[in-house]
Amino acid sequence: MITEEKQLLFERQAEIAKALSHPVRIAVVNFLKDGEQCVCDIAEYVGAERSNVSRHLAVMVNAGLLSYRKQGLKVIYELRCPCILEFFVCIGGVLKQQVEADRRLLRAL
């Protein structure tokens, strides 16, 4: 049986996973891998309006994925735990396995 503490842990992990479950948010993580960036540059990179990007950034801040600071009129964001990039390396491995399985299936046709 799952303990109360484990259940809480799983819920928090799910919140973090949900905060990553949008293509724009994944693009933001990818962009921030090289260091902190302002909202204007993030919006340009992902090809979205600043207001839309700001909503995505807020979700990620609330989940603990990003931190931010104000610099004059700019808001600068960075990854709180760059180790989250390892998660995407793992996802890449899963995608490679899926592609290989699809290739084998196509060869069988």
C-alpha positions, 0 to 999 in steps of 0.5 A: 500500500502506498503511504501518505508521504509517497502519495504526496511525493507522486502528486508533486512529481505529477505537478512537475511533469504537467508543467512540462507537458506543453511544446512551448514549455519544452521549447523554453527549457531547451532555450534556457539550457544555455543560461538565463534569458529575458521574456522578450528573447524567450518569446522570440525563440518560441514564436509566441506572444509575450503574454502567452509565454508569460503564462507558460513561464508562470506555470513553470515557476509555480512548479519550481522549474524556473526562477526569475529576477527583475533587471530594470524593466526586464524579467530574466528567467533561468532553470532552477535545476538544470538536471531537468535536461537529463529527463529530456535525454531520457525522453530522446532515448524512448523516442529512438526506441520507438523509431527503431520499433517502427522501422522494424514494423515497416520492414515487416510489411 
